């Protein structure tokens, strides 16, 4: 069986380890395949590929921000051409709006008495695509909270929280279409992870009709019952059942390889992408 973790992050977005370190950890975890899926960027791919340990395959990927019925939805995109004009333009717009959103949340936190600044958040993010985990780490440094997870509550920067601010994201059927036009395939990320990230069977059915290729079944937030239900749904809709650790380094306890795609999932994704070739 191919051990493939198809959902991993690095410092190119909101992970804590550089891409090269992520690749070494993937090899130590006994993986055959790892997908680097940073948020709305492929900036870490070159470093990851250049430092790839022998025997490990890098699957080029990205976690793409989308919005369905006024809720955040994440799509895992694989094997696409990042230079495709339509996709590249949307990614640039998403990343630019992430900065605007982060600045707005920093302002709200300051108004709530949290001693954080945009300069602090920007320094933590560095060249990475800025995200809420960077703000959470700044809040820890300011002494407002003890650990980053405490920032994701209604009191602070959870969805709908006192310091939350929305941002631009693609409608998911458009995101699926753009990735397909760029030669890639998409899988719906963590559809049972709770809160606004929960996607109903009916919504998944609609996304499948729009060209969705896969469904993330194995994820740390999914119970065994939810995995069984998602696996059955994937089979019914002819979607590839995928899986991944959603590792963010120290933020998630260095869990790379703790979740992998079901048997045949990696190979099935490759086959779906090959069908799109001219």
Buried (B, 14 or more C-beta within 10 A) or exposed (E): EBBBBBBBBBBBBBBBBBBBBBBBBBBEBEBBBBBBBBBBBBBBBEBBBEBBEEEBBBBBBBBBBBBBEEBBBBBBBBBBBBEBEEBBEBBEBBBEBBBEBBBBBBBBBBEEEBEBBBEBBBEBBEEBBBBBBBBBBBBBBBEBBEEBEBBBEEBBBBBEBBBBBEBBBBBBBEBBBBBBBBBBBBBBBBBBBEEBBBBEBEBBBBBBEBBBBBBBBBBBBBEEEBBEBBBEBBEEBEBBBBBBBBBBBEBBEBBBBBBBBBEBBBBBBBEBBEEBEE
